[in-house]
Amino acid sequence: MVFDIGSNELQTNAFINIFMSVEKVSSIASLSLNISGNELSENFSYSFLHNLKEFRADGCKINNLQKILETNKTNNRLRLLSLQHNQINETSLEAFYNHGEQYEMLDSLLLSYNPVKSLTRTVFSKLQKLRNLWITNLFAFTTFPGLNCPRLNVLDISNSFSFSPVEDVINVFNVSRNISNLVLSGTDLVNWTENDLLQLLNPLTELTELNLNKTSLTEIPCNLIREQTSLKFIGLSENYIVGWFSDCFENMPKDLEKIYLRQNLITIINETSFPKLLVKRLKHLYLNGNLFKCDCSTHWFRSWMRDHYGILDALSEDKSTPFYECHSPKNNGTLLVDFDPTYEQCHGLSISELLSLSISGFCFVLILTLNALTKLNYKKRGVRYQKDIKGYEEIDGWGMVKIS
């Protein structure tokens, strides 16, 4: 059962009555309650919380987690707690450490968009079954210490932390080794090498999804992708990637099916960019928003797009490709799929001129061949003639007499 009273601007008395009703109903049913968008008074009692299955209170100006989480109830049923867009700081966050053991079923926690300036490694360690954690857009950008949450499966810390100094990253995920979905979008990795990334992610042997969007990367971490043998998705969008070596995508994880390279600085895609075997198993290959150069070198990619519009997520049946556009040299705004230079533009000759040159060349070669054959024939006849006159002697210039 879902009880949704979000953004209703209810008065205090109305909330008290609702919460009393919720406490009665939740004792006999698995109830999900959403009160997001309503400003709550600190005087509210949350004694009903232990009976809820899910509780969402986003944008409620909550700043006192202690008041919400403290309870002496056992057999707590709460599985999901969402407290995004509130006023929770790092001090208030410690309530999870103080009361976490009472929430033994909690597996999903959403705390994004709160003014948390720092995080301790143990703050969520008492939440023994925590598997999914979203703490995005804190904009604290202090060093991420790692978390003592061995069951953690999904971790999204985009736009929240940094990983400096680089020398310390080897211990960040040494406890949370079971993470399969990691989102680092918005983390500044401009001074990182691929080896630094390998050290950071080395403990995560079960990683299936890795999001490195907007991390200031200038190169594709090819070896990192290869090392993550369970990887299915790699996000590399909104970086500064220009290109890669032809062997970069060789020997990729066998389950890799999604590659996002949107909005980079890529200008050319050619036959060697992606191995054919990899392309066959890809479900998504997003390249839109790049600075494609539209000249004769783009001709192959334009044709290739038409055969692979399903995985590119750009070329529809009506050829509408709003994010695959020409950016240089002089075709700004032209859809890449519609860029179709003539043969003359690419080679400087018309088809008729090329045909004339081909015929002329053929004739020239034919003449040379015939001339060579004629000379060869004369030479053979001369040899035969010399063999025939051997043993004869000319008499008075009139004839040949055989000398026995």
Residue pairs with C-beta under 8 A, 6 or more apart in sequence:
1 25
1 29
1 30
1 31
1 32
2 31
2 32
2 34
3 22
3 25
3 31
3 32
3 33
3 34
4 33
4 34
5 18
5 33
5 34
5 35
5 38
6 34
6 35
6 36
6 37
6 38
6 56
7 36
7 37
7 38
8 37
8 38
9 38
10 18
10 38
12 41
15 35
15 38
15 40
15 41
15 44
16 44
19 44
19 45
19 46
19 48
22 31
22 33
22 48
22 52
23 47
23 48
23 51
25 31
26 33
26 48
26 51
26 52
27 51
30 53
30 77
31 51
31 52
31 53
32 52
32 53
32 54
32 55
32 56
32 80
33 52
33 54
33 55
33 56
34 54
34 56
35 56
35 57
35 60
36 56
36 57
36 58
36 59
36 60
36 82
37 58
37 59
37 60
38 60
39 60
39 61
40 57
40 60
40 61
40 62
42 64
42 67
44 67
46 67
46 68
46 71
47 71
47 73
49 55
49 68
49 69
49 71
49 78
50 71
50 73
50 75
50 76
50 77
50 78
50 102
51 73
51 77
52 77
52 78
53 77
53 78
53 79
53 80
54 78
54 79
54 80
54 81
54 82
55 78
55 80
55 81
55 82
56 80
56 82
57 68
57 82
57 83
57 86
58 82
58 83
58 84
58 85
58 86
58 110
59 84
59 85
59 86
60 86
61 86
61 87
62 68
62 83
62 86
62 87
62 88
63 86
63 87
63 88
63 89
63 92
64 92
65 83
65 88
65 92
65 93
65 95
65 96
66 92
66 95
66 98
66 99
68 83
68 95
69 95
69 96
69 98
69 99
69 102
69 103
70 95
70 99
71 99
71 102
73 102
74 102
76 102
76 103
76 104
76 105
76 106
77 105
78 103
78 105
78 106
79 105
79 106
79 107
79 108
80 106
80 107
80 108
80 109
80 110
81 103
81 106
81 108
81 109
81 110
82 109
82 110
83 110
83 111
83 114
84 110
84 111
84 112
84 113
84 114
84 134
85 112
85 113
85 114
86 113
86 114
87 114
87 115
88 111
88 114
88 115
88 116
89 114
89 115
89 116
89 117
90 116
90 117
90 118
90 119
93 111
93 116
93 119
93 123
94 120
94 123
96 123
96 124
96 126
96 127
97 120
97 122
97 123
97 124
97 125
97 126
99 126
100 124
100 125
100 126
100 127
100 128
101 126
101 128
103 127
104 128
104 129
105 129
106 127
106 129
106 130
107 129
107 130
107 131
107 132
108 130
108 131
108 132
108 133
109 124
109 127
109 130
109 132
109 133
109 134
110 134
111 133
111 134
111 135
112 134
112 135
112 136
112 137
112 138
112 156
113 136
113 137
113 138
114 138
115 138
116 135
116 138
116 140
117 138
117 140
117 142
118 140
118 142
119 135
119 140
119 142
119 144
119 145
119 161
120 145
121 145
121 146
121 147
121 148
122 148
123 147
124 130
124 133
124 147
124 148
124 149
125 147
125 148
125 149
127 149
128 151
129 151
130 149
130 151
130 152
131 151
131 152
131 153
131 154
132 152
132 153
132 154
133 147
133 149
133 152
133 154
133 155
133 156
134 154
134 156
135 156
135 157
135 160
136 156
136 157
136 158
136 159
136 160
136 183
137 158
137 159
137 160
138 159
138 160
138 161
139 159
139 160
140 160
140 161
141 160
141 161
141 162
142 161
142 162
143 161
143 162
143 163
143 164
143 168
144 157
144 160
144 161
144 162
144 163
144 172
145 172
146 171
146 172
146 173
146 174
146 175
146 176
147 155
147 175
147 176
148 175
148 176
149 175
149 176
150 175
150 176
150 177
150 178
151 178
152 176
152 178
152 179
153 178
153 179
153 180
153 181
154 179
154 180
154 181
155 176
155 179
155 181
155 182
155 183
156 181
156 183
157 183
157 184
157 187
158 183
158 184
158 185
158 186
158 187
158 211
159 185
159 186
160 186
161 187
162 187
162 188
163 169
163 172
163 187
163 189
163 192
163 200
166 191
166 192
166 196
169 196
169 199
169 200
170 199
170 200
170 202
172 200
173 179
173 200
173 201
173 203
173 204
174 203
177 203
177 204
177 205
177 206
178 206
179 204
179 206
179 207
180 206
180 207
180 208
180 209
180 230
181 207
181 208
181 209
182 201
182 204
182 207
182 209
182 210
182 211
183 211
184 210
184 211
184 212
184 215
185 211
185 212
185 213
185 214
185 215
185 235
186 213
186 214
186 215
187 215
188 215
188 216
189 196
189 197
189 212
189 215
189 216
189 217
190 216
190 218
194 219
194 221
194 222
194 223
194 224
197 221
197 224
198 223
198 224
198 227
201 207
201 210
201 224
201 228
202 227
204 228
205 230
206 230
207 228
207 230
207 231
208 230
208 231
208 232
208 233
208 255
209 231
209 232
209 233
210 228
210 231
210 233
210 234
210 235
211 233
211 235
212 221
212 234
212 235
212 236
212 239
213 235
213 236
213 237
213 238
213 239
213 260
214 237
214 238
214 239
215 239
216 239
216 240
217 236
217 239
217 240
217 241
218 239
218 240
218 241
218 242
219 241
219 244
220 236
220 241
220 244
220 248
222 244
222 245
222 247
222 248
222 249
225 231
225 234
225 252
225 253
225 256
226 251
226 252
226 253
228 253
229 253
229 254
230 253
230 255
231 253
231 255
231 256
232 253
232 255
232 256
232 257
232 258
233 256
233 257
233 258
233 259
233 260
234 256
234 258
234 259
234 260
235 260
236 259
236 260
236 261
236 264
237 260
237 261
237 262
237 263
237 264
237 286
237 289
238 262
238 263
238 264
239 264
240 264
240 265
241 261
241 264
241 265
241 266
242 264
242 265
242 266
242 267
243 266
243 267
243 268
244 273
246 272
246 273
249 273
249 274
249 275
249 278
250 275
252 278
256 278
256 281
256 282
257 281
257 282
257 283
257 284
258 282
258 283
258 284
258 285
259 282
259 284
259 285
259 286
260 284
260 286
261 285
261 286
261 287
261 290
262 286
262 287
262 288
262 289
262 290
262 323
263 288
263 289
263 290
264 289
264 290
265 290
265 291
266 287
266 290
266 291
266 292
267 290
267 291
267 292
267 293
267 327
267 328
268 292
268 293
268 297
268 298
268 301
269 287
269 292
269 301
269 304
270 297
270 300
270 301
271 300
274 285
279 285
279 308
279 311
282 311
283 311
284 311
284 313
285 308
285 311
285 312
286 312
286 313
286 314
287 312
287 314
287 324
288 312
288 313
288 314
288 321
288 323
288 324
289 323
291 327
291 328
292 298
292 301
292 324
292 325
292 326
292 327
292 336
293 326
293 327
293 328
293 329
294 326
294 327
294 328
294 329
294 331
294 334
294 336
294 339
295 329
295 341
296 341
296 345
296 346
298 326
298 336
298 339
299 341
299 346
301 336
302 336
302 337
302 339
302 340
305 312
305 314
305 315
305 321
305 324
305 336
305 337
306 315
306 337
309 315
309 316
312 324
314 321
314 322
314 323
314 324
315 321
315 324
315 337
319 335
319 337
319 338
320 335
321 335
321 336
321 337
324 335
324 336
324 337
325 332
325 333
325 334
325 335
325 336
326 332
326 333
326 334
326 335
326 336
326 339
331 339
343 349
343 350
343 351
343 354
344 350
344 351
347 354
349 357
389 400
391 402
391 403
392 400
392 401
392 402
392 403
393 400
393 401
393 402
393 403
394 400
394 401
395 401
